[in-house]
């Protein structure tokens, strides 16, 4: 867990590669870098439109993610080019999370990183 005093919510790096899918196009747009209850860092395959809204799906590595992926509304807050060619780092804020998604993210982000 990243415990940065500037952050409002605990944030945790995501181990391995967890793909993020745009639910409207069913396209993999990138993978998770880190997560909090309020948002995520997306390591994207390409830049996304500034200030855009998306509906994403990913499988949280919490033991039940394969059976029940999480769907989130997400708002692009910022982005910058990553070090790897063709990649962008994109900060997104979650919108309208379900109570169950909020619970799962809260539990997962407060567990120690392995």
Buried (B, 14 or more C-beta within 10 A) or exposed (E): BEEEEEEEEBBBEBEEEBEBBBBEEEEEBBBBBBBBBBBBBBBBBEBBEEEEEBBBBBBBBBEEBEEEBBBBBBBBEEBEEBEEEEBBBBBBBBBEBEEEBBEBBEEBBEEEEE
